[in-house]
Amino acid sequence: MKNKKLKTTEILKWGNYLREKWRESFANHLSFEEQKMIGMDHFLWHLCSYEKVKCLRKEEAITAFLNQSKSKFTIFYQFINEAYLFENANAITIKDLPYHQIHMYYGDIYVMDWECNWTFMMTHETDCGPYFYPEVIKVRQINKVLSVN
C-alpha cells in the first residue's frame, strides 16, 4: 500500500463492542430469535449467506468495497477482541486487509464503515462471501425509483 496518509490504530478490546454495533446497524430488522435461528451467534455473515438482506457477493462485493469511499472504518473479527481503526484508506486493497482464510481467528473478517453505512465481509468458507452490504444496493434502488418517475 502506497498511501502515506493512511493511519492504522489498534483499538484494544473493541471486538465485542463492534460485533454488537454491527448487529444493531445491519441486522436490526431481525429479532434476536431470528438471528439465532440462522446462526448469527456463530457467524455474523450468516445474515448474507441465509439471504436475510440483499447484498453483493463474490467479485461484485470486492468491486463495491474497492470503489467505496474508505475515509474511516473499523476491522474486527468473529472470535477475538482484536480490532483496528483505519483512516484515509481509500487506496487499500483486498491484499492489504489483515485476513487469513484458513486461520481460526483471522478467517472471518468484518470491515465496517465508521458511520455504519456499509460493511464488507470475508469468510473462512470458500463457497461463502465475500459480501458487501448495503450502500451500493441502496443507491441502485434509489436510482431505479428515480428513473421510473
N, C-alpha and C positions, 0 to 999 in steps of 0.2 A: 504494500500500500504506500502510495507516494503523497499522501495528504499531510503536509506539515502542520496544519491547523487542527488535525484530529486530536481529540483528547479522550483518553480512556481512564476511567476511575473504577477501581473495585469497590463495590458497596457491600460491605460485610454484613452478613446475616439478613439480607433483604429477600432471600428466596421465598420464604413463606408469604411475606407481605406482597410480593409481586405476583405470585401464583393466585392469591386471593383477589388482587386488583384485576388480574386478567379475567378471572371468573365473573367478577362484577361488571366488567366492561364488555365482554364478548359473549357470555353465556347467561346473562341475566333474564333472558326470555324463557329459560328452563328452570323448573323448580329444582330444589336440592335432590328430590327423589328421582326426577328425570335425569339429572346429571349422573347420579349414582347408577341408574339403570344402564347407561351407555359407558360406564367405566371411567368417567372423568376423575374419580378419586384416584385412579391409577395413572391415567394419561390425559392431560387437558386437550390434546389434539384429537381425542375421540369426538369432540364437538364437530370436527370436519369429517373424519372418517365415517361417522354414523350419519352424515349429511343432515345435521341439525341446523346448519347455516349454509348459505350459498357462498362458496369460496372458490378461489382459483387453486388449481392443482398442478403439480409437476412443473414443466417448463414455463407455463403461464404464470405460476406463482413466483418462480425465480425471476422472471422478467419484470413482474409487477414490483417485487421487492427492490430489484436493482434500479428501477425507474422512479421509485418512491423518494420523496424528499426525506432525508435522514439527518436532520439537523441535531436531533436529540432523541435517543432511545435507550432502552434497557435490554440486557440479555440476561436470561436466567434459565435454569434447568428444572427438570421434573423432580429429581430426588435429592438435591443438595441445596444448601442455602447460599452458595456462591452466586454472585450476580455482578453485573458490570453496567456502568453508565457510559455511553458513547456520545460524544458531541462533535459536530462538524464532520460527520462521517458519510457525506454524500458519495464519496468515491469508494466506499467499502465494497468488496466483492464477496461472493459466497466463500471463497477460499480463505478470506480474512477472518471469518467467524470462528470462534473457539468451539468447534463442533467435531466430534469423533464418533461416527455412526456406530461402531461396534463397542464403544466404551460404555460400561454400566451407568456412569454418572453424566457423561458428556454426549450421550447418544440421542437425547431428546432436548432440543434447544428451542427457546421461545424468544423472539425478538419483538419487543413491544414499543411502539411509539410513546414518547413521554406523555403526550396528551391522550393516549389510548384511542387514537383514530384508526390504527391498523395494527395487525400482528402478522408475523411470518414465523412458521414453524417447520422444523426439520426433525424427522423421527428416526428411531433406530430400525424401523421396519423398511425393507427395500420396496415393498409394494404400497406403502402409505407415505403421502407427502412428497415433496414439501407442499405446504399450504400457505395461502395468503388471504387474509380477511380483514376488513371489508371495504376499505375506501374505494378501490377500483370498481367494485361491484356497485356501490352507491352512485358513483359518478356515471357509470353506464346506465343505471336505472333512471337517473335524473335526465340524462341526455335523451333517452328513449321517450320519456314523458314529454319533454320539450319539443321533440321532433314530431310527435303526434299532434300537438296543439297548434 
